[in-house]
Amino acid sequence: MTPILFPYKRVSGRFEPIISVGIAIQSNWQSLRMYVDSGAMYSILKSSLADDLGFDYRTGERLYLQVGSGGLMAVYIHQLEMQIGRERFSCRVGFSSQLGVPFHILGRVDVFERFK
């Protein structure tokens, strides 16, 4: 298998682990830039993306995840199709209105075991 390499991207003068990812929301594929976060359990998208697409993210399984500050963030988990490079697979993805960073997060569950 030929490795897929994703170079870091410059954001605000710093190099960050951000990659392009495809996500299917109600059969509509969206190309997103996501921050690869090995400390995050789940991939988390901003709820505004779901709102813009008319997708009721609140129908998902509600979890409360602990964030870096120690507080809890409500996340609604859905099973969605994801594509990274040529790999397409089913993945648990959460939506949250409380995501306090300016980008979507690519977490470990259903993703990291597919790539080395």
JOPEKA-V353548 format. One record per residue. PHI is phi in radians with two decimals (* if undefined). PSI is psi as a letter, one per 40 degrees, with the letter a starting at -180 (* if undefined). NEAR is the number of other C-alpha atoms within 10 Angstrom. Layout:
# JOPEKA-V353548
phi: (PHI & PHI)
psi: (PSI & PSI)
near: (NEAR & NEAR)
This chain:
# JOPEKA-V353548
phi: (* & -1.36 & -1.17 & -1.81 & -1.89 & -2.17 & -1.20 & -1.07 & -1.94 & -1.40 & -2.31 & 0.91 & 1.45 & -2.11 & -1.52 & -2.26 & -1.40 & -2.01 & -2.23 & -1.54 & -2.35 & -1.72 & -2.30 & -1.69 & -2.03 & 0.90 & 1.16 & -1.76 & -1.35 & -2.09 & -1.65 & -2.20 & -1.69 & -2.22 & -1.46 & -1.34 & -2.17 & -1.18 & -1.56 & -1.65 & -1.25 & -1.91 & -1.35 & -2.22 & -1.91 & -1.17 & -1.11 & -1.09 & -1.10 & -1.08 & -1.04 & -1.08 & -1.65 & 1.25 & -1.73 & -1.41 & -1.13 & -1.22 & -1.39 & -1.35 & -1.19 & -1.49 & -2.18 & -2.03 & -1.85 & -1.39 & -1.83 & -0.94 & -1.35 & 1.70 & -1.35 & -1.91 & -2.12 & -1.31 & -2.33 & -1.95 & -1.58 & -2.30 & -1.62 & -2.22 & -1.46 & -2.26 & -2.31 & -2.21 & 1.08 & -1.66 & -1.46 & -2.09 & -2.75 & -1.50 & -2.58 & -1.38 & -2.28 & -1.83 & -2.08 & -2.57 & -1.51 & -1.86 & -1.14 & -1.65 & -2.15 & -1.45 & -2.58 & -1.34 & -1.97 & -1.78 & -1.74 & -1.34 & -1.01 & 1.18 & -2.05 & -1.12 & -1.22 & -1.46 & -2.26 & -1.90)
psi: (h & h & i & h & h & h & i & i & i & h & h & f & e & i & h & i & g & h & i & h & i & h & h & h & h & f & e & h & h & h & h & i & h & i & h & h & g & e & e & h & d & i & h & h & i & h & d & d & d & d & d & d & e & f & h & g & d & e & e & i & h & h & i & h & i & h & i & d & e & e & i & i & h & h & h & h & h & i & h & i & h & i & h & h & b & e & h & h & i & i & i & h & h & i & i & i & e & e & h & f & i & e & i & i & h & h & a & d & h & e & d & d & e & e & i & *)
near: (3 & 4 & 7 & 11 & 8 & 11 & 11 & 13 & 14 & 11 & 10 & 7 & 7 & 8 & 11 & 14 & 14 & 22 & 18 & 14 & 17 & 18 & 22 & 15 & 19 & 12 & 9 & 10 & 14 & 14 & 13 & 15 & 15 & 20 & 23 & 18 & 16 & 13 & 10 & 17 & 16 & 23 & 23 & 23 & 22 & 20 & 21 & 14 & 17 & 17 & 11 & 8 & 12 & 11 & 14 & 12 & 21 & 16 & 10 & 15 & 12 & 16 & 13 & 11 & 15 & 12 & 12 & 9 & 6 & 8 & 9 & 13 & 16 & 16 & 26 & 23 & 22 & 18 & 14 & 16 & 18 & 23 & 18 & 15 & 13 & 7 & 9 & 12 & 14 & 14 & 19 & 19 & 24 & 26 & 26 & 22 & 14 & 12 & 18 & 11 & 9 & 8 & 15 & 23 & 24 & 25 & 22 & 18 & 16 & 16 & 19 & 13 & 8 & 10 & 9 & 6)
